[in-house]
Amino acid sequence: MPPMKVLFIGGTGIISTACTHLALTRGFHVTVLNRGQRDGLRGPEQLVADINDPRAAAAALGDQRWDAVVDFISFTPAEIEQRIALLRGRTGQFIFISSASVYQKPLAHYLVTESTPLVNPYWSYSRNKIACEERLQRALQEEAFPMTIVRPSFTYGDTIVPLTLNSWPNTYTAVARMRQGKPVIIPGDGLTLWTMTHNSDFAKGLVGLLGHQGAIGQAFHITSDEVLTWNQIYEAVAEAAGVAKLNAVHIASDFIRACLPAMTEGLLGDKANCAVFDNSKIKRFVPEFVATTRFRDGIKRTLAWFDAEPERQVTDHAADASYDRLIAAYERGLEAARKDFGQ
Ligand SMILES: NC(=O)c1ccc[n+]([C@@H]2O[C@H](COP(=O)([O-])OP(=O)(O)OC[C@H]3O[C@@H](n4cnc5c(N)ncnc54)[C@H](OP(=O)(O)O)[C@@H]3O)[C@@H](O)[C@H]2O)c1
């Protein structure tokens, strides 16, 4: 049997690097298509193009066919439309990387399954992912376009520190605050339940779906089964950063939204809600899938990566200053409330 031929659109990003690595390890013939702006792994065939430039993308693909294509970088229905036009009749499977933020907010039931309704009034990113999924459902029905939908939740690797209310993509910002002894903001009481998935675990589920005929027309989330509170997540990051005591300020999401509305779509539309997933569907389709990286261990690897090269430790100074302003506003309000109540 010749090796399975797969194309990753992306392939050198936070999630996709681990998928490229695992697919190569499993002996697949892997091609990555990206703009060549990041360090990639040795081993895959490299196509250089901007996927959103239809001519350049078509020229890069030539007349090749694939057993499976994974698209890591579609965010709008217009982009999905272009991928369908580009890949129609040329792939045995098209896997769209959506997002678990598409699930109902606020949740009617705490445990998320693939049947949880898709509705997110708070975050335009999620609504666009829902519209992409709907376009692919139509392509499946109208022309048997062989789509599979995969919804990652917060997925991290060596290069990002996954926290809420932190700069994106300069995620070292919160670690810099912790190391300087400055307070970090945890929304609510920090007791909301969350799931952090290491990219090497996500890759096991994703690669197991490649070429899986039963997965055509299906949607899956792929996450860890380790459920933590935000307080536990921040404490694990502080421990990995060598910070003896986490200095945390708990602020209600409504207060954060009132002060920093531009920063809060992803808070109200995702991180302020519980994120607990029933992973039985991916385990049924990919029986070898099991997430094995505990956050406490994975985040130590992340911090080791940042500490290995000081130039990786980039602080987003504008975001940092806005956290200082938010904390100052909150503390003034708290002090005034204490006085009002005679305390
Ligand atoms: N990480 C999470 O927590 C999370 C959660 C839910 C959903 N997701 C989804 O996961 C996907 C992101 O995957 P990722 O983490 O691997 O991506 P990433 O870290 O954002 O990296 C993007 C990848 O795509 C390439 N790329 C970007 N723009 C391109 C363009 N115009 N043309 C060609 N290549 C391009 C990049 O390489 P070059 O820069 O060299 O082109 C890189 O390989 C997104 O769809 C996101 O919505 C992520």
PDBQT file of the ligand as one rigid body, heavy atoms in Angstrom, charges set to zero:
ROOT
HETATM    1  N1  LIG A 401      -5.335  27.056  19.393  1.00  0.00    +0.000 N 
HETATM    2  C1  LIG A 401      -6.561  27.037  19.840  1.00  0.00    +0.000 C 
HETATM    3  O1  LIG A 401      -6.803  27.098  21.049  1.00  0.00    +0.000 OA
HETATM    4  C2  LIG A 401      -7.728  26.904  18.873  1.00  0.00    +0.000 A 
HETATM    5  C3  LIG A 401      -8.996  26.696  19.424  1.00  0.00    +0.000 A 
HETATM    6  C4  LIG A 401     -10.067  26.565  18.551  1.00  0.00    +0.000 A 
HETATM    7  C5  LIG A 401      -9.869  26.611  17.182  1.00  0.00    +0.000 A 
HETATM    8  N2  LIG A 401      -8.612  26.824  16.678  1.00  0.00    +0.000 N 
HETATM    9  C6  LIG A 401      -8.449  26.867  15.224  1.00  0.00    +0.000 C 
HETATM   10  O2  LIG A 401      -7.212  26.276  14.858  1.00  0.00    +0.000 OA
HETATM   11  C7  LIG A 401      -6.770  26.880  13.644  1.00  0.00    +0.000 C 
HETATM   12  C8  LIG A 401      -5.363  27.388  13.818  1.00  0.00    +0.000 C 
HETATM   13  O3  LIG A 401      -4.472  26.312  13.673  1.00  0.00    +0.000 OA
HETATM   14  P1  LIG A 401      -2.945  26.513  14.079  1.00  0.00    +0.000 P 
HETATM   15  O4  LIG A 401      -2.930  26.723  15.560  1.00  0.00    +0.000 OA
HETATM   16  O5  LIG A 401      -2.132  25.416  13.572  1.00  0.00    +0.000 OA
HETATM   17  O6  LIG A 401      -2.642  27.869  13.300  1.00  0.00    +0.000 OA
HETATM   18  P2  LIG A 401      -1.706  29.113  13.604  1.00  0.00    +0.000 P 
HETATM   19  O7  LIG A 401      -0.819  28.885  14.775  1.00  0.00    +0.000 OA
HETATM   20  O8  LIG A 401      -2.594  30.305  13.549  1.00  0.00    +0.000 OA
HETATM   21  O9  LIG A 401      -0.781  29.055  12.302  1.00  0.00    +0.000 OA
HETATM   22  C9  LIG A 401      -1.318  29.303  11.043  1.00  0.00    +0.000 C 
HETATM   23  C10 LIG A 401      -0.710  28.364  10.002  1.00  0.00    +0.000 C 
HETATM   24  O10 LIG A 401      -1.249  28.686   8.728  1.00  0.00    +0.000 OA
HETATM   25  C11 LIG A 401      -0.257  29.293   7.894  1.00  0.00    +0.000 C 
HETATM   26  N3  LIG A 401      -0.906  30.443   7.267  1.00  0.00    +0.000 N 
HETATM   27  C12 LIG A 401      -1.460  31.523   7.884  1.00  0.00    +0.000 A 
HETATM   28  N4  LIG A 401      -2.026  32.341   6.975  1.00  0.00    +0.000 NA
HETATM   29  C13 LIG A 401      -1.826  31.759   5.766  1.00  0.00    +0.000 A 
HETATM   30  C14 LIG A 401      -2.196  32.123   4.430  1.00  0.00    +0.000 A 
HETATM   31  N5  LIG A 401      -2.898  33.225   4.161  1.00  0.00    +0.000 N 
HETATM   32  N6  LIG A 401      -1.857  31.275   3.421  1.00  0.00    +0.000 NA
HETATM   33  C15 LIG A 401      -1.169  30.145   3.673  1.00  0.00    +0.000 A 
HETATM   34  N7  LIG A 401      -0.791  29.750   4.903  1.00  0.00    +0.000 NA
HETATM   35  C16 LIG A 401      -1.124  30.555   5.947  1.00  0.00    +0.000 A 
HETATM   36  C17 LIG A 401       0.889  29.652   8.820  1.00  0.00    +0.000 C 
HETATM   37  O11 LIG A 401       2.155  29.639   8.178  1.00  0.00    +0.000 OA
HETATM   38  P3  LIG A 401       2.720  31.004   7.475  1.00  0.00    +0.000 P 
HETATM   39  O12 LIG A 401       2.563  32.109   8.475  1.00  0.00    +0.000 OA
HETATM   40  O13 LIG A 401       4.134  30.656   7.135  1.00  0.00    +0.000 OA
HETATM   41  O14 LIG A 401       1.874  31.217   6.254  1.00  0.00    +0.000 OA
HETATM   42  C18 LIG A 401       0.799  28.494   9.836  1.00  0.00    +0.000 C 
HETATM   43  O15 LIG A 401       1.287  27.305   9.278  1.00  0.00    +0.000 OA
HETATM   44  C19 LIG A 401      -7.728  28.023  13.351  1.00  0.00    +0.000 C 
HETATM   45  O16 LIG A 401      -8.676  27.617  12.400  1.00  0.00    +0.000 OA
HETATM   46  C20 LIG A 401      -8.390  28.284  14.690  1.00  0.00    +0.000 C 
HETATM   47  O17 LIG A 401      -9.671  28.847  14.538  1.00  0.00    +0.000 OA
HETATM   48  C21 LIG A 401      -7.539  26.973  17.500  1.00  0.00    +0.000 A 
ENDROOT
TORSDOF 0
